[in-house]
Amino acid sequence: MELDRVKKLIELMNDAGLIHLEIDDKQGHIVLERNITSAVAENVAPAVQSDPEVTAEEKTITAPFVGTFYSSEQPDKAPLIKPGDKVEKGQSIAIIEAMKMMNEVKSDKDGVIDKILVSNGDTVEYDQPLFTLK
């Protein structure tokens, strides 16, 4: 099965809010499952006020790849950062789940978090702004 097809199925699954998807066709058999705890946390987590318009003067931290954004390492833990927190280059600031792998998002610059532009559980695209820095 081609990687592009798998990525499209993951996007379809995330967009539809599915926790289980199984396909069996001529190209093969695939089963995709989301962590049910993550799906529940996504529905219960408070929404983060976001402002998607970013001016040129603001520094941004963008998504290094496509996946599901999480503000903490576990659903029951505090967010890794919040507005007003100082971050340093290389500091872990979020998690992006891609193909059942939890990947750390690290700050690529120093600064103070001004805004969080996405909510916990949102699907993010490559190079999508996640945070603005002061």
C-alpha positions in Angstrom: 0.0 0.0 0.0 1.4 3.4 -0.9 2.4 5.9 1.8 0.3 8.7 0.1 -2.8 6.6 0.3 -2.2 5.8 4.0 -1.7 9.6 4.7 -5.0 10.4 2.9 -6.7 7.7 5.0 -5.3 9.2 8.2 -6.5 12.6 7.2 -9.9 11.2 6.3 -10.1 9.5 9.7 -9.0 12.6 11.6 -11.4 14.9 9.6 -14.3 12.6 10.3 -13.4 12.1 14.0 -13.2 8.3 13.6 -11.4 6.2 16.1 -11.3 3.0 13.9 -11.0 2.5 10.1 -10.5 -0.8 8.4 -10.2 -1.2 4.6 -9.7 -4.5 2.7 -9.4 -4.1 -1.1 -7.2 -5.2 -4.0 -4.4 -2.9 -2.8 -4.2 -4.7 0.6 -5.7 -4.7 4.1 -5.2 -1.8 6.5 -6.5 -1.1 10.0 -6.1 2.3 11.5 -7.1 3.0 15.1 -6.8 6.2 17.2 -6.0 6.1 20.9 -9.4 6.2 22.5 -8.0 8.1 25.5 -6.7 10.8 23.1 -10.1 11.0 21.3 -11.9 11.4 24.6 -9.4 14.0 25.8 -9.8 15.9 22.5 -13.6 16.2 23.2 -13.1 17.2 26.9 -10.1 19.5 26.6 -10.9 23.2 26.9 -10.5 25.1 23.7 -7.5 27.4 23.4 -8.5 30.8 22.2 -6.7 31.2 18.8 -6.0 34.0 16.5 -4.8 32.6 13.1 -3.7 35.9 11.7 0.0 36.3 12.3 1.8 39.6 11.4 5.2 39.6 9.8 6.8 41.1 12.9 5.8 38.2 15.1 8.1 35.1 15.3 6.3 31.8 14.7 7.0 28.2 15.5 5.5 26.0 12.8 4.6 22.3 12.5 7.5 20.2 11.3 5.1 17.6 9.8 1.4 16.6 9.4 -0.4 15.0 12.3 -2.5 15.6 15.4 -1.4 18.3 17.8 -1.2 17.7 21.6 -0.2 20.3 24.1 0.9 17.8 26.7 2.7 14.4 26.8 -0.4 12.7 28.4 -4.1 13.6 28.4 -4.0 13.9 32.3 -0.8 16.1 32.4 -0.4 19.8 32.3 0.4 21.5 28.9 4.2 21.7 28.1 3.9 25.5 27.7 1.3 28.2 28.0 1.1 31.9 26.9 3.7 33.9 28.8 6.2 31.0 29.2 9.8 31.6 28.2 11.1 29.0 25.7 14.6 28.3 24.5 15.8 26.8 21.3 15.6 23.0 21.5 13.0 23.0 24.3 10.1 20.5 23.9 6.9 22.5 23.5 4.3 20.2 22.1 3.6 16.7 20.7 2.4 15.8 17.2 1.1 12.3 16.6 1.7 10.9 13.2 1.0 7.3 12.2 0.7 6.2 15.8 4.1 7.8 16.7 4.3 10.6 19.3 6.9 13.1 18.1 8.2 16.1 20.1 7.9 19.5 18.7 11.0 21.5 19.7 11.3 25.3 19.7 13.6 26.4 16.9 14.1 29.8 18.5 14.2 31.6 21.9 11.4 33.8 23.0 8.2 34.1 25.1 5.0 32.4 24.0 2.5 35.0 22.9 -0.3 32.9 21.4 -1.1 29.3 20.8 -2.7 29.1 17.4 -4.1 25.6 17.5 -6.2 23.6 20.0 -5.4 20.3 21.6 -6.4 17.5 19.2 -6.4 19.6 16.1 -5.0 18.2 12.9 -2.1 20.3 11.7 -0.4 20.6 8.3 3.3 20.8 7.5 4.6 24.3 8.2 1.3 25.5 9.8 1.9 28.1 12.5 1.5 26.6 15.9 2.8 29.4 18.3 3.7 33.0 18.1 6.6 34.4 20.1 7.2 37.9 21.5 
